[in-house]
Amino acid sequence: MAESTIGQPLTNGTKPQLDLASAEWQSSSQGTGDVQIAFVEGYIAMRDGRSPDGPSLIFTPAEWRAFVLGARDGEFDLT
């Protein structure tokens, strides 16, 4: 059986163009800001909920895990 390539970068290191029009965006009920995420075709999309027509960042599951762990560790805290 072949290994799944869903959620993996393409061979040139880029990510596919995802159709986010029907994505189910989720927001945190805690904290400040309007960051929204959606799980689409094995990837995680993140956008600014105040500007939903603006660009979205696309993460592979491994990238998302690294981001979440870094946030939990305080890697992105402002000093």
C-alpha positions, -999 to 999 in steps of 0.1 A, spaced: 0 0 0 13 35 -9 20 60 18 -5 89 18 7 123 5 -23 142 18 -10 171 39 25 169 26 45 196 7 47 191 -31 80 179 -45 92 215 -51 84 223 -14 53 243 -21 18 235 -10 -12 229 -32 -38 256 -40 -67 247 -17 -104 256 -23 -112 274 10 -146 287 -2 -165 259 17 -140 255 46 -155 254 81 -135 281 99 -131 278 137 -123 306 161 -110 304 197 -135 316 223 -106 327 245 -79 353 241 -78 383 219 -76 386 181 -95 371 153 -74 342 142 -94 314 125 -83 279 114 -98 253 91 -89 217 83 -89 212 46 -77 182 25 -52 172 52 -38 207 57 -45 234 83 -54 269 70 -51 300 92 -65 334 84 -74 368 100 -111 366 107 -114 404 104 -103 400 68 -117 367 56 -111 375 19 -74 381 26 -47 355 23 -45 323 44 -14 306 57 -13 269 48 4 244 71 12 207 68 3 187 99 40 186 109 43 224 105 11 230 125 24 207 153 57 227 155 38 260 155 14 249 183 43 234 204 63 267 199 33 288 210 28 266 241 65 271 249 62 309 246 84 310 215 62 338 200 55 358 232 62 395 229 87 409 253 
